[in-house]
Amino acid sequence: MKKAVKQHCPIQDFKPDVREEFIYIYTAENPLEDLPRELSLFLDHEFLKKNKDYKTDMRFELLDSEERLFGVDRFSYLGSIDDWMNLDSSTNLEELVREYVSHVGKESFFDLF
C-alpha cells in the first residue's frame, strides 16, 4: 500500500495511518519543497521537519473483510458538508490507490465525487 501511494501520489511527504478498518493518507500542509529557494536559505530545516502540520484528505476503508472489499473516500470542503464523501469501492485496493491518490494535492481532487 505505502509503495503504491509513494509511486502515484504527487506529494511525496505523506504518512499512512492504519486505524482498525481505515487507512488514512496524511500529507504535509506546507511541504518544504514548495518554499522559494531564497526563503529556504534562512530557515532551520531540521526544526521545520520536526514541526510540520499534516492533514488527511483521503482514506481507504475495509468495507467487507470476507470479500476484501475496499472503499475510498475524500474529505469534502463544501461548507455545510464538511465530512467524508464516498468515491468508489473495489476488491482491488492497489487499483483504488493508483486511481485516486494521484489527485491528492491537485486541483482535480475537488472534481472527485
SEBAFI-666025 format. One record per residue: residue in three letters; residue number from 0; x, y, z of N, C-alpha, C in turn. Coordinates in steps of 0.02 Angstrom, whole numbers. Layout:
# SEBAFI-666025
<r><type>ala</type><seq>NUM</seq><n_east>X</n_east><n_north>Y</n_north><n_up>Z</n_up><ca_east>X</ca_east><ca_north>Y</ca_north><ca_up>Z</ca_up><c_east>X</c_east><c_north>Y</c_north><c_up>Z</c_up></r>
...
# end
This chain:
# SEBAFI-666025
<r><type>met</type><seq>0</seq><n_east>41</n_east><n_north>-60</n_north><n_up>0</n_up><ca_east>0</ca_east><ca_north>0</ca_north><ca_up>0</ca_up><c_east>44</c_east><c_north>63</c_north><c_up>0</c_up></r>
<r><type>lys</type><seq>1</seq><n_east>92</n_east><n_north>66</n_north><n_up>47</n_up><ca_east>135</ca_east><ca_north>125</ca_north><ca_up>52</ca_up><c_east>175</c_east><c_north>135</c_north><c_up>-13</c_up></r>
<r><type>lys</type><seq>2</seq><n_east>198</n_east><n_north>81</n_north><n_up>-43</n_up><ca_east>236</ca_east><ca_north>84</ca_north><ca_up>-105</ca_up><c_east>192</c_east><c_north>112</c_north><c_up>-161</c_up></r>
<r><type>ala</type><seq>3</seq><n_east>130</n_east><n_north>90</n_north><n_up>-165</n_up><ca_east>84</ca_east><ca_north>113</ca_north><ca_up>-217</ca_up><c_east>68</c_east><c_north>187</c_north><c_up>-207</c_up></r>
<r><type>val</type><seq>4</seq><n_east>59</n_east><n_north>209</n_north><n_up>-145</n_up><ca_east>46</ca_east><ca_north>280</ca_north><ca_up>-132</ca_up><c_east>107</c_east><c_north>321</c_north><c_up>-153</c_up></r>
<r><type>lys</type><seq>5</seq><n_east>166</n_east><n_north>298</n_north><n_up>-133</n_up><ca_east>228</ca_east><ca_north>334</ca_north><ca_up>-150</ca_up><c_east>237</c_east><c_north>340</c_north><c_up>-225</c_up></r>
<r><type>gln</type><seq>6</seq><n_east>218</n_east><n_north>288</n_north><n_up>-261</n_up><ca_east>226</ca_east><ca_north>287</ca_north><ca_up>-333</ca_up><c_east>177</c_east><c_north>333</c_north><c_up>-369</c_up></r>
<r><type>his</type><seq>7</seq><n_east>116</n_east><n_north>341</n_north><n_up>-343</n_up><ca_east>63</ca_east><ca_north>376</ca_north><ca_up>-379</ca_up><c_east>43</c_east><c_north>444</c_north><c_up>-350</c_up></r>
<r><type>cys</type><seq>8</seq><n_east>63</n_east><n_north>459</n_north><n_up>-289</n_up><ca_east>43</ca_east><ca_north>521</ca_north><ca_up>-257</ca_up><c_east>92</c_east><c_north>577</c_north><c_up>-276</c_up></r>
<r><type>pro</type><seq>9</seq><n_east>67</n_east><n_north>634</n_north><n_up>-299</n_up><ca_east>112</ca_east><ca_north>689</ca_north><ca_up>-317</ca_up><c_east>147</c_east><c_north>720</c_north><c_up>-256</c_up></r>
<r><type>ile</type><seq>10</seq><n_east>119</n_east><n_north>712</n_north><n_up>-197</n_up><ca_east>150</ca_east><ca_north>737</ca_north><ca_up>-136</ca_up><c_east>189</c_east><c_north>680</c_north><c_up>-104</c_up></r>
<r><type>gln</type><seq>11</seq><n_east>254</n_east><n_north>686</n_north><n_up>-102</n_up><ca_east>296</ca_east><ca_north>632</ca_north><ca_up>-77</ca_up><c_east>304</c_east><c_north>633</c_north><c_up>-1</c_up></r>
<r><type>asp</type><seq>12</seq><n_east>285</n_east><n_north>687</n_north><n_up>30</n_up><ca_east>289</ca_east><ca_north>691</ca_north><ca_up>103</ca_up><c_east>220</c_east><c_north>671</c_north><c_up>131</c_up></r>
<r><type>phe</type><seq>13</seq><n_east>210</n_east><n_north>606</n_north><n_up>139</n_up><ca_east>147</ca_east><ca_north>581</ca_north><ca_up>163</ca_up><c_east>159</c_east><c_north>528</c_north><c_up>217</c_up></r>
<r><type>lys</type><seq>14</seq><n_east>107</n_east><n_north>515</n_north><n_up>256</n_up><ca_east>111</ca_east><ca_north>464</ca_north><ca_up>308</ca_up><c_east>46</c_east><c_north>424</c_north><c_up>307</c_up></r>
<r><type>pro</type><seq>15</seq><n_east>49</n_east><n_north>359</n_north><n_up>297</n_up><ca_east>-12</ca_east><ca_north>319</ca_north><ca_up>303</ca_up><c_east>-24</c_east><c_north>304</c_north><c_up>377</c_up></r>
<r><type>asp</type><seq>16</seq><n_east>-87</n_east><n_north>304</n_north><n_up>396</n_up><ca_east>-105</ca_east><ca_north>291</ca_north><ca_up>466</ca_up><c_east>-160</c_east><c_north>237</c_north><c_up>465</c_up></r>
<r><type>val</type><seq>17</seq><n_east>-144</n_east><n_north>179</n_north><n_up>490</n_up><ca_east>-192</ca_east><ca_north>123</ca_north><ca_up>491</ca_up><c_east>-228</c_east><c_north>123</c_north><c_up>558</c_up></r>
<r><type>arg</type><seq>18</seq><n_east>-294</n_east><n_north>128</n_north><n_up>555</n_up><ca_east>-336</ca_east><ca_north>127</ca_north><ca_up>616</ca_up><c_east>-395</c_east><c_north>81</c_north><c_up>603</c_up></r>
<r><type>glu</type><seq>19</seq><n_east>-394</n_east><n_north>23</n_north><n_up>634</n_up><ca_east>-447</ca_east><ca_north>-26</ca_north><ca_up>628</ca_up><c_east>-461</c_east><c_north>-39</c_north><c_up>554</c_up></r>
<r><type>glu</type><seq>20</seq><n_east>-520</n_east><n_north>-19</n_north><n_up>529</n_up><ca_east>-537</ca_east><ca_north>-34</ca_north><ca_up>459</ca_up><c_east>-519</c_east><c_north>23</c_north><c_up>411</c_up></r>
<r><type>phe</type><seq>21</seq><n_east>-487</n_east><n_north>76</n_north><n_up>436</n_up><ca_east>-470</ca_east><ca_north>134</ca_north><ca_up>394</ca_up><c_east>-395</c_east><c_north>141</c_north><c_up>384</c_up></r>
<r><type>ile</type><seq>22</seq><n_east>-375</n_east><n_north>164</n_north><n_up>325</n_up><ca_east>-307</ca_east><ca_north>185</ca_north><ca_up>311</ca_up><c_east>-311</c_east><c_north>258</c_north><c_up>289</c_up></r>
<r><type>tyr</type><seq>23</seq><n_east>-286</n_east><n_north>304</n_north><n_up>330</n_up><ca_east>-287</ca_east><ca_north>375</ca_north><ca_up>315</ca_up><c_east>-221</c_east><c_north>394</c_north><c_up>281</c_up></r>
<r><type>ile</type><seq>24</seq><n_east>-225</n_east><n_north>437</n_north><n_up>231</n_up><ca_east>-165</ca_east><ca_north>462</ca_north><ca_up>199</ca_up><c_east>-156</c_east><c_north>535</c_north><c_up>221</c_up></r>
<r><type>tyr</type><seq>25</seq><n_east>-104</n_east><n_north>546</n_north><n_up>262</n_up><ca_east>-89</ca_east><ca_north>613</ca_north><ca_up>287</ca_up><c_east>-34</c_east><c_north>643</c_north><c_up>243</c_up></r>
<r><type>thr</type><seq>26</seq><n_east>-43</n_east><n_north>706</n_north><n_up>224</n_up><ca_east>8</ca_east><ca_north>742</ca_north><ca_up>184</ca_up><c_east>26</c_east><c_north>806</c_north><c_up>220</c_up></r>
<r><type>ala</type><seq>27</seq><n_east>88</n_east><n_north>828</n_north><n_up>210</n_up><ca_east>111</ca_east><ca_north>890</ca_north><ca_up>241</ca_up><c_east>73</c_east><c_north>949</c_north><c_up>210</c_up></r>
<r><type>glu</type><seq>28</seq><n_east>49</n_east><n_north>993</n_north><n_up>253</n_up><ca_east>11</ca_east><ca_north>1051</ca_north><ca_up>228</ca_up><c_east>56</c_east><c_north>1101</c_north><c_up>193</c_up></r>
<r><type>asn</type><seq>29</seq><n_east>116</n_east><n_north>1110</n_north><n_up>216</n_up><ca_east>163</ca_east><ca_north>1157</ca_north><ca_up>185</ca_up><c_east>229</c_east><c_north>1121</c_north><c_up>172</c_up></r>
<r><type>pro</type><seq>30</seq><n_east>232</n_east><n_north>1082</n_north><n_up>118</n_up><ca_east>294</ca_east><ca_north>1045</ca_north><ca_up>105</ca_up><c_east>354</c_east><c_north>1092</c_north><c_up>96</c_up></r>
<r><type>leu</type><seq>31</seq><n_east>411</n_east><n_north>1071</n_north><n_up>121</n_up><ca_east>472</ca_east><ca_north>1111</ca_north><ca_up>116</ca_up><c_east>492</c_east><c_north>1122</c_north><c_up>43</c_up></r>
<r><type>glu</type><seq>32</seq><n_east>474</n_east><n_north>1075</n_north><n_up>-1</n_up><ca_east>492</ca_east><ca_north>1081</ca_north><ca_up>-71</ca_up><c_east>456</c_east><c_north>1141</c_north><c_up>-104</c_up></r>
<r><type>asp</type><seq>33</seq><n_east>400</n_east><n_north>1162</n_north><n_up>-75</n_up><ca_east>362</ca_east><ca_north>1217</ca_north><ca_up>-104</ca_up><c_east>388</c_east><c_north>1286</c_north><c_up>-84</c_up></r>
<r><type>leu</type><seq>34</seq><n_east>435</n_east><n_north>1289</n_north><n_up>-38</n_up><ca_east>462</ca_east><ca_north>1354</ca_north><ca_up>-16</ca_up><c_east>507</c_east><c_north>1383</c_north><c_up>-70</c_up></r>
<r><type>pro</type><seq>35</seq><n_east>504</n_east><n_north>1448</n_north><n_up>-80</n_up><ca_east>551</ca_east><ca_north>1480</ca_north><ca_up>-127</ca_up><c_east>623</c_east><c_north>1468</c_north><c_up>-101</c_up></r>
<r><type>arg</type><seq>36</seq><n_east>668</n_east><n_north>1457</n_north><n_up>-147</n_up><ca_east>737</ca_east><ca_north>1441</ca_north><ca_up>-130</ca_up><c_east>768</c_east><c_north>1496</c_north><c_up>-86</c_up></r>
<r><type>glu</type><seq>37</seq><n_east>754</n_east><n_north>1559</n_north><n_up>-102</n_up><ca_east>783</ca_east><ca_north>1615</ca_north><ca_up>-64</ca_up><c_east>760</c_east><c_north>1613</c_north><c_up>9</c_up></r>
<r><type>leu</type><seq>38</seq><n_east>697</n_east><n_north>1597</n_north><n_up>20</n_up><ca_east>671</ca_east><ca_north>1594</ca_north><ca_up>88</ca_up><c_east>699</c_east><c_north>1533</c_north><c_up>125</c_up></r>
<r><type>ser</type><seq>39</seq><n_east>706</n_east><n_north>1478</n_north><n_up>91</n_up><ca_east>728</ca_east><ca_north>1417</ca_north><ca_up>124</ca_up><c_east>800</c_east><c_north>1423</c_north><c_up>150</c_up></r>
<r><type>leu</type><seq>40</seq><n_east>839</n_east><n_north>1469</n_north><n_up>122</n_up><ca_east>908</ca_east><ca_north>1478</ca_north><ca_up>145</ca_up><c_east>911</c_east><c_north>1503</c_north><c_up>217</c_up></r>
<r><type>phe</type><seq>41</seq><n_east>859</n_east><n_north>1537</n_north><n_up>240</n_up><ca_east>858</ca_east><ca_north>1568</ca_north><ca_up>306</ca_up><c_east>822</c_east><c_north>1526</c_north><c_up>359</c_up></r>
<r><type>leu</type><seq>42</seq><n_east>797</n_east><n_north>1469</n_north><n_up>340</n_up><ca_east>756</ca_east><ca_north>1429</ca_north><ca_up>385</ca_up><c_east>795</c_east><c_north>1370</c_north><c_up>413</c_up></r>
<r><type>asp</type><seq>43</seq><n_east>778</n_east><n_north>1350</n_north><n_up>473</n_up><ca_east>807</ca_east><ca_north>1291</ca_north><ca_up>505</ca_up><c_east>767</c_east><c_north>1230</c_north><c_up>481</c_up></r>
<r><type>his</type><seq>44</seq><n_east>793</n_east><n_north>1195</n_north><n_up>432</n_up><ca_east>757</ca_east><ca_north>1139</ca_north><ca_up>401</ca_up><c_east>744</c_east><c_north>1082</c_north><c_up>450</c_up></r>
<r><type>glu</type><seq>45</seq><n_east>789</n_east><n_north>1069</n_north><n_up>495</n_up><ca_east>778</ca_east><ca_north>1016</ca_north><ca_up>545</ca_up><c_east>719</c_east><c_north>1033</c_north><c_up>590</c_up></r>
<r><type>phe</type><seq>46</seq><n_east>715</n_east><n_north>1095</n_north><n_up>611</n_up><ca_east>658</ca_east><ca_north>1117</ca_north><ca_up>652</ca_up><c_east>593</c_east><c_north>1110</c_north><c_up>613</c_up></r>
<r><type>leu</type><seq>47</seq><n_east>593</n_east><n_north>1132</n_north><n_up>550</n_up><ca_east>533</ca_east><ca_north>1127</ca_north><ca_up>509</ca_up><c_east>512</c_east><c_north>1055</c_north><c_up>497</c_up></r>
<r><type>lys</type><seq>48</seq><n_east>559</n_east><n_north>1011</n_north><n_up>486</n_up><ca_east>543</ca_east><ca_north>940</ca_north><ca_up>475</ca_up><c_east>509</c_east><c_north>910</c_north><c_up>537</c_up></r>
<r><type>lys</type><seq>49</seq><n_east>532</n_east><n_north>930</n_north><n_up>596</n_up><ca_east>504</ca_east><ca_north>903</ca_north><ca_up>658</ca_up><c_east>437</c_east><c_north>933</c_north><c_up>676</c_up></r>
<r><type>asn</type><seq>50</seq><n_east>421</n_east><n_north>991</n_north><n_up>648</n_up><ca_east>361</ca_east><ca_north>1028</ca_north><ca_up>668</ca_up><c_east>312</c_east><c_north>1041</c_north><c_up>611</c_up></r>
<r><type>lys</type><seq>51</seq><n_east>308</n_east><n_north>995</n_north><n_up>564</n_up><ca_east>262</ca_east><ca_north>1002</ca_north><ca_up>508</ca_up><c_east>191</c_east><c_north>987</c_north><c_up>529</c_up></r>
<r><type>asp</type><seq>52</seq><n_east>144</n_east><n_north>1019</n_north><n_up>495</n_up><ca_east>74</ca_east><ca_north>1004</ca_north><ca_up>504</ca_up><c_east>51</c_east><c_north>957</c_north><c_up>449</c_up></r>
<r><type>tyr</type><seq>53</seq><n_east>16</n_east><n_north>905</n_north><n_up>469</n_up><ca_east>-10</ca_east><ca_north>857</ca_north><ca_up>420</ca_up><c_east>-86</c_east><c_north>858</c_north><c_up>422</c_up></r>
<r><type>lys</type><seq>54</seq><n_east>-116</n_east><n_north>845</n_north><n_up>364</n_up><ca_east>-189</ca_east><ca_north>841</ca_north><ca_up>359</ca_up><c_east>-207</c_east><c_north>779</c_north><c_up>318</c_up></r>
<r><type>thr</type><seq>55</seq><n_east>-267</n_east><n_north>756</n_north><n_up>326</n_up><ca_east>-290</ca_east><ca_north>699</ca_north><ca_up>287</ca_up><c_east>-350</c_east><c_north>719</c_north><c_up>245</c_up></r>
<r><type>asp</type><seq>56</seq><n_east>-344</n_east><n_north>708</n_north><n_up>181</n_up><ca_east>-399</ca_east><ca_north>722</ca_north><ca_up>134</ca_up><c_east>-426</c_east><c_north>659</c_north><c_up>103</c_up></r>
<r><type>met</type><seq>57</seq><n_east>-391</n_east><n_north>602</n_north><n_up>112</n_up><ca_east>-412</ca_east><ca_north>540</ca_north><ca_up>80</ca_up><c_east>-403</c_east><c_north>482</c_north><c_up>129</c_up></r>
<r><type>arg</type><seq>58</seq><n_east>-449</n_east><n_north>435</n_north><n_up>124</n_up><ca_east>-443</ca_east><ca_north>375</ca_north><ca_up>165</ca_up><c_east>-471</c_east><c_north>315</c_north><c_up>127</c_up></r>
<r><type>phe</type><seq>59</seq><n_east>-447</n_east><n_north>257</n_north><n_up>146</n_up><ca_east>-471</ca_east><ca_north>194</ca_north><ca_up>118</ca_up><c_east>-501</c_east><c_north>154</c_north><c_up>175</c_up></r>
<r><type>glu</type><seq>60</seq><n_east>-555</n_east><n_north>119</n_north><n_up>161</n_up><ca_east>-591</ca_east><ca_north>83</ca_north><ca_up>213</ca_up><c_east>-603</c_east><c_north>11</c_north><c_up>191</c_up></r>
<r><type>leu</type><seq>61</seq><n_east>-592</n_east><n_north>-35</n_north><n_up>237</n_up><ca_east>-610</ca_east><ca_north>-105</ca_north><ca_up>226</ca_up><c_east>-684</c_east><c_north>-111</c_north><c_up>240</c_up></r>
<r><type>leu</type><seq>62</seq><n_east>-723</n_east><n_north>-120</n_north><n_up>187</n_up><ca_east>-796</ca_east><ca_north>-122</ca_north><ca_up>192</ca_up><c_east>-821</c_east><c_north>-192</c_north><c_up>208</c_up></r>
<r><type>asp</type><seq>63</seq><n_east>-788</n_east><n_north>-243</n_north><n_up>181</n_up><ca_east>-809</ca_east><ca_north>-312</ca_north><ca_up>192</ca_up><c_east>-746</c_east><c_north>-355</c_north><c_up>196</c_up></r>
<r><type>ser</type><seq>64</seq><n_east>-732</n_east><n_north>-381</n_north><n_up>256</n_up><ca_east>-670</ca_east><ca_north>-419</ca_north><ca_up>265</ca_up><c_east>-671</c_east><c_north>-487</c_north><c_up>230</c_up></r>
<r><type>glu</type><seq>65</seq><n_east>-728</n_east><n_north>-517</n_north><n_up>223</n_up><ca_east>-732</ca_east><ca_north>-582</ca_north><ca_up>188</ca_up><c_east>-720</c_east><c_north>-574</c_north><c_up>113</c_up></r>
<r><type>glu</type><seq>66</seq><n_east>-751</n_east><n_north>-525</n_north><n_up>82</n_up><ca_east>-742</ca_east><ca_north>-512</ca_north><ca_up>11</ca_up><c_east>-678</c_east><c_north>-472</c_north><c_up>-4</c_up></r>
<r><type>arg</type><seq>67</seq><n_east>-648</n_east><n_north>-442</n_north><n_up>49</n_up><ca_east>-592</ca_east><ca_north>-396</ca_north><ca_up>42</ca_up><c_east>-612</c_east><c_north>-338</c_north><c_up>-2</c_up></r>
<r><type>leu</type><seq>68</seq><n_east>-670</n_east><n_north>-309</n_north><n_up>13</n_up><ca_east>-697</ca_east><ca_north>-252</ca_north><ca_up>-23</ca_up><c_east>-675</c_east><c_north>-188</c_north><c_up>11</c_up></r>
<r><type>phe</type><seq>69</seq><n_east>-645</n_east><n_north>-142</n_north><n_up>-27</n_up><ca_east>-619</ca_east><ca_north>-80</ca_north><ca_up>0</ca_up><c_east>-656</c_east><c_north>-21</c_north><c_up>-31</c_up></r>
<r><type>gly</type><seq>70</seq><n_east>-663</n_east><n_north>32</n_north><n_up>8</n_up><ca_east>-692</ca_east><ca_north>94</ca_north><ca_up>-17</ca_up><c_east>-641</c_east><c_north>149</c_north><c_up>-11</c_up></r>
<r><type>val</type><seq>71</seq><n_east>-649</n_east><n_north>201</n_north><n_up>-52</n_up><ca_east>-605</ca_east><ca_north>260</ca_north><ca_up>-48</ca_up><c_east>-650</c_east><c_north>321</c_north><c_up>-39</c_up></r>
<r><type>asp</type><seq>72</seq><n_east>-630</n_east><n_north>364</n_north><n_up>8</n_up><ca_east>-667</ca_east><ca_north>425</ca_north><ca_up>24</ca_up><c_east>-620</c_east><c_north>484</c_north><c_up>19</c_up></r>
<r><type>arg</type><seq>73</seq><n_east>-649</n_east><n_north>541</n_north><n_up>3</n_up><ca_east>-611</ca_east><ca_north>604</ca_north><ca_up>7</ca_up><c_east>-649</c_east><c_north>651</c_north><c_up>52</c_up></r>
<r><type>phe</type><seq>74</seq><n_east>-611</n_east><n_north>696</n_north><n_up>84</n_up><ca_east>-644</ca_east><ca_north>743</ca_north><ca_up>128</ca_up><c_east>-675</c_east><c_north>798</c_north><c_up>86</c_up></r>
<r><type>ser</type><seq>75</seq><n_east>-737</n_east><n_north>817</n_north><n_up>103</n_up><ca_east>-773</ca_east><ca_north>869</ca_north><ca_up>67</ca_up><c_east>-769</c_east><c_north>935</c_north><c_up>105</c_up></r>
<r><type>tyr</type><seq>76</seq><n_east>-754</n_east><n_north>987</n_north><n_up>68</n_up><ca_east>-750</ca_east><ca_north>1055</ca_north><ca_up>96</ca_up><c_east>-805</c_east><c_north>1099</c_north><c_up>69</c_up></r>
<r><type>leu</type><seq>77</seq><n_east>-866</n_east><n_north>1073</n_north><n_up>63</n_up><ca_east>-921</ca_east><ca_north>1110</ca_north><ca_up>33</ca_up><c_east>-962</c_east><c_north>1149</c_north><c_up>84</c_up></r>
<r><type>gly</type><seq>78</seq><n_east>-930</n_east><n_north>1176</n_north><n_up>134</n_up><ca_east>-965</ca_east><ca_north>1217</ca_north><ca_up>184</ca_up><c_east>-1005</c_east><c_north>1176</c_north><c_up>233</c_up></r>
<r><type>ser</type><seq>79</seq><n_east>-1068</n_east><n_north>1165</n_north><n_up>218</n_up><ca_east>-1112</ca_east><ca_north>1130</ca_north><ca_up>266</ca_up><c_east>-1100</c_east><c_north>1055</c_north><c_up>265</c_up></r>
<r><type>ile</type><seq>80</seq><n_east>-1059</n_east><n_north>1029</n_north><n_up>220</n_up><ca_east>-1049</ca_east><ca_north>957</ca_north><ca_up>214</ca_up><c_east>-980</c_east><c_north>935</c_north><c_up>238</c_up></r>
<r><type>asp</type><seq>81</seq><n_east>-945</n_east><n_north>973</n_north><n_up>278</n_up><ca_east>-877</ca_east><ca_north>955</ca_north><ca_up>298</ca_up><c_east>-876</c_east><c_north>885</c_north><c_up>328</c_up></r>
<r><type>asp</type><seq>82</seq><n_east>-867</n_east><n_north>836</n_north><n_up>285</n_up><ca_east>-868</ca_east><ca_north>766</ca_north><ca_up>306</ca_up><c_east>-838</c_east><c_north>724</c_north><c_up>250</c_up></r>
<r><type>trp</type><seq>83</seq><n_east>-832</n_east><n_north>659</n_north><n_up>262</n_up><ca_east>-806</ca_east><ca_north>613</ca_north><ca_up>212</ca_up><c_east>-858</c_east><c_north>598</c_north><c_up>159</c_up></r>
<r><type>met</type><seq>84</seq><n_east>-835</n_east><n_north>594</n_north><n_up>97</n_up><ca_east>-878</ca_east><ca_north>581</ca_north><ca_up>40</ca_up><c_east>-852</c_east><c_north>517</c_north><c_up>5</c_up></r>
<r><type>asn</type><seq>85</seq><n_east>-896</n_east><n_north>468</n_north><n_up>-3</n_up><ca_east>-878</ca_east><ca_north>405</ca_north><ca_up>-36</ca_up><c_east>-867</c_east><c_north>417</c_north><c_up>-110</c_up></r>
<r><type>leu</type><seq>86</seq><n_east>-812</n_east><n_north>389</n_north><n_up>-136</n_up><ca_east>-796</ca_east><ca_north>397</ca_north><ca_up>-207</ca_up><c_east>-805</c_east><c_north>333</c_north><c_up>-247</c_up></r>
<r><type>asp</type><seq>87</seq><n_east>-783</n_east><n_north>277</n_north><n_up>-219</n_up><ca_east>-782</ca_east><ca_north>215</ca_north><ca_up>-258</ca_up><c_east>-768</c_east><c_north>156</c_north><c_up>-211</c_up></r>
<r><type>ser</type><seq>88</seq><n_east>-777</n_east><n_north>96</n_north><n_up>-237</n_up><ca_east>-759</ca_east><ca_north>36</ca_north><ca_up>-199</ca_up><c_east>-735</c_east><c_north>-17</c_north><c_up>-248</c_up></r>
<r><type>ser</type><seq>89</seq><n_east>-694</n_east><n_north>-63</n_north><n_up>-223</n_up><ca_east>-667</ca_east><ca_north>-116</ca_north><ca_up>-264</ca_up><c_east>-635</c_east><c_north>-169</c_north><c_up>-219</c_up></r>
<r><type>thr</type><seq>90</seq><n_east>-627</n_east><n_north>-229</n_north><n_up>-246</n_up><ca_east>-591</ca_east><ca_north>-281</ca_north><ca_up>-210</ca_up><c_east>-516</c_east><c_north>-275</c_north><c_up>-223</c_up></r>
<r><type>asn</type><seq>91</seq><n_east>-496</n_east><n_north>-228</n_north><n_up>-266</n_up><ca_east>-426</ca_east><ca_north>-218</ca_north><ca_up>-283</ca_up><c_east>-403</c_east><c_north>-151</c_north><c_up>-252</c_up></r>
<r><type>leu</type><seq>92</seq><n_east>-374</n_east><n_north>-155</n_north><n_up>-192</n_up><ca_east>-352</ca_east><ca_north>-95</ca_north><ca_up>-157</ca_up><c_east>-298</c_east><c_north>-58</c_north><c_up>-196</c_up></r>
<r><type>glu</type><seq>93</seq><n_east>-252</n_east><n_north>-93</n_north><n_up>-225</n_up><ca_east>-198</ca_east><ca_north>-60</ca_north><ca_up>-262</ca_up><c_east>-225</c_east><c_north>-20</c_north><c_up>-321</c_up></r>
<r><type>glu</type><seq>94</seq><n_east>-276</n_east><n_north>-46</n_north><n_up>-353</n_up><ca_east>-308</ca_east><ca_north>-10</ca_north><ca_up>-409</ca_up><c_east>-341</c_east><c_north>55</c_north><c_up>-384</c_up></r>
<r><type>leu</type><seq>95</seq><n_east>-375</n_east><n_north>51</n_north><n_up>-327</n_up><ca_east>-405</ca_east><ca_north>111</ca_north><ca_up>-298</ca_up><c_east>-351</c_east><c_north>163</c_north><c_up>-282</c_up></r>
<r><type>val</type><seq>96</seq><n_east>-297</n_east><n_north>141</n_north><n_up>-251</n_up><ca_east>-242</ca_east><ca_north>186</ca_north><ca_up>-234</ca_up><c_east>-215</c_east><c_north>219</c_north><c_up>-297</c_up></r>
<r><type>arg</type><seq>97</seq><n_east>-201</n_east><n_north>179</n_north><n_up>-347</n_up><ca_east>-173</ca_east><ca_north>204</ca_north><ca_up>-410</ca_up><c_east>-218</c_east><c_north>257</c_north><c_up>-441</c_up></r>
<r><type>glu</type><seq>98</seq><n_east>-283</n_east><n_north>243</n_north><n_up>-442</n_up><ca_east>-330</ca_east><ca_north>288</ca_north><ca_up>-475</ca_up><c_east>-342</c_east><c_north>353</c_north><c_up>-436</c_up></r>
<r><type>tyr</type><seq>99</seq><n_east>-342</n_east><n_north>351</n_north><n_up>-370</n_up><ca_east>-364</ca_east><ca_north>409</ca_north><ca_up>-332</ca_up><c_east>-309</c_east><c_north>450</c_north><c_up>-299</c_up></r>
<r><type>val</type><seq>100</seq><n_east>-255</n_east><n_north>420</n_north><n_up>-275</n_up><ca_east>-205</ca_east><ca_north>461</ca_north><ca_up>-240</ca_up><c_east>-168</c_east><c_north>508</c_north><c_up>-287</c_up></r>
<r><type>ser</type><seq>101</seq><n_east>-172</n_east><n_north>497</n_north><n_up>-352</n_up><ca_east>-139</ca_east><ca_north>543</ca_north><ca_up>-399</ca_up><c_east>-172</c_east><c_north>612</c_north><c_up>-398</c_up></r>
<r><type>his</type><seq>102</seq><n_east>-231</n_east><n_north>619</n_north><n_up>-368</n_up><ca_east>-266</ca_east><ca_north>683</ca_north><ca_up>-364</ca_up><c_east>-251</c_east><c_north>721</c_north><c_up>-300</c_up></r>
<r><type>val</type><seq>103</seq><n_east>-219</n_east><n_north>689</n_north><n_up>-251</n_up><ca_east>-204</ca_east><ca_north>722</ca_north><ca_up>-187</ca_up><c_east>-156</c_east><c_north>781</c_north><c_up>-200</c_up></r>
<r><type>gly</type><seq>104</seq><n_east>-175</n_east><n_north>839</n_north><n_up>-174</n_up><ca_east>-134</ca_east><ca_north>898</ca_north><ca_up>-182</ca_up><c_east>-142</c_east><c_north>934</c_north><c_up>-248</c_up></r>
<r><type>lys</type><seq>105</seq><n_east>-188</n_east><n_north>910</n_north><n_up>-290</n_up><ca_east>-200</ca_east><ca_north>941</ca_north><ca_up>-355</ca_up><c_east>-271</c_east><c_north>970</c_north><c_up>-356</c_up></r>
<r><type>glu</type><seq>106</seq><n_east>-282</n_east><n_north>1015</n_north><n_up>-403</n_up><ca_east>-348</ca_east><ca_north>1045</ca_north><ca_up>-412</ca_up><c_east>-400</c_east><c_north>991</c_north><c_up>-431</c_up></r>
<r><type>ser</type><seq>107</seq><n_east>-379</n_east><n_north>939</n_north><n_up>-466</n_up><ca_east>-425</ca_east><ca_north>886</ca_north><ca_up>-488</ca_up><c_east>-455</c_east><c_north>849</c_north><c_up>-429</c_up></r>
<r><type>phe</type><seq>108</seq><n_east>-425</n_east><n_north>854</n_north><n_up>-370</n_up><ca_east>-451</ca_east><ca_north>822</ca_north><ca_up>-310</ca_up><c_east>-523</c_east><c_north>846</c_north><c_up>-297</c_up></r>
<r><type>phe</type><seq>109</seq><n_east>-535</n_east><n_north>910</n_north><n_up>-308</n_up><ca_east>-600</ca_east><ca_north>939</ca_north><ca_up>-293</ca_up><c_east>-653</c_east><c_north>921</c_north><c_up>-345</c_up></r>
<r><type>asp</type><seq>110</seq><n_east>-632</n_east><n_north>891</n_north><n_up>-400</n_up><ca_east>-680</ca_east><ca_north>868</ca_north><ca_up>-451</ca_up><c_east>-703</c_east><c_north>797</c_north><c_up>-437</c_up></r>
<r><type>leu</type><seq>111</seq><n_east>-671</n_east><n_north>763</n_north><n_up>-389</n_up><ca_east>-690</ca_east><ca_north>694</ca_north><ca_up>-372</ca_up><c_east>-753</c_east><c_north>693</c_north><c_up>-330</c_up></r>
<r><type>phe</type><seq>112</seq><n_east>-805</n_east><n_north>659</n_north><n_up>-352</n_up><ca_east>-865</ca_east><ca_north>647</ca_north><ca_up>-312</ca_up><c_east>-908</c_east><c_north>595</c_north><c_up>-345</c_up></r>
# end
